[in-house]
């Protein structure tokens, strides 16, 4: 279950203890909940358990580097939407583009400027909150649409003419009622029995 936090959960992935301490202290001071991983492998193992809102990712690490860690996170349906901000001294354009190609959303260049760090983290936290809100609203909309388009409960139908009584008390043709309350549409034809009866009646 996701840890409780006032403003968000941040996962810091860095193999340098000094960097971890400085960044963690800065975020904690802003009432942000911080989790730490010292390698890409460790980050991949814990990310689904702590469900971070933002990941701060070092690039150069032993084992799998930050780019590969981000790529694997982005390939996983459960973690692909989590924004990854790279923290790195690699500022050449090739590395910048590689970071975006594997799914990163932003860069913070080392040495980290703490005010910039906070500004970028807060920006992506706000974006993440809006994204989650839209996702919830979309689920609610889809559920409402299903309820509207699905016939439920007992339908009062005339035993003789087969008309259905609607909520206002009016009697409607069966096909008209179903078209209004579902996504089904009717095309009309004659079954073999009715066609034969019709032909015989014309003789």
Secondary structure, 3 states (H helix, E strand, C coil): CCCCCCCCEEEEECCCHHHHHHHHHHHHCCCCEEEEECCHHHHHHHHHHHCCCEEEEECCCCCCCHHHHHHHHHHCCCCCCCEEEEEECCCCHHHHHHHHHCCCCEEEECCCCHHHHHHHHHHHHHHHHHHHHHHHHHHHHHHHHHHHHCCCCCCCECCCCCCEECCCCCEECHHHHHHHHCCCCCCCCCCHHHHHHHHHHHC
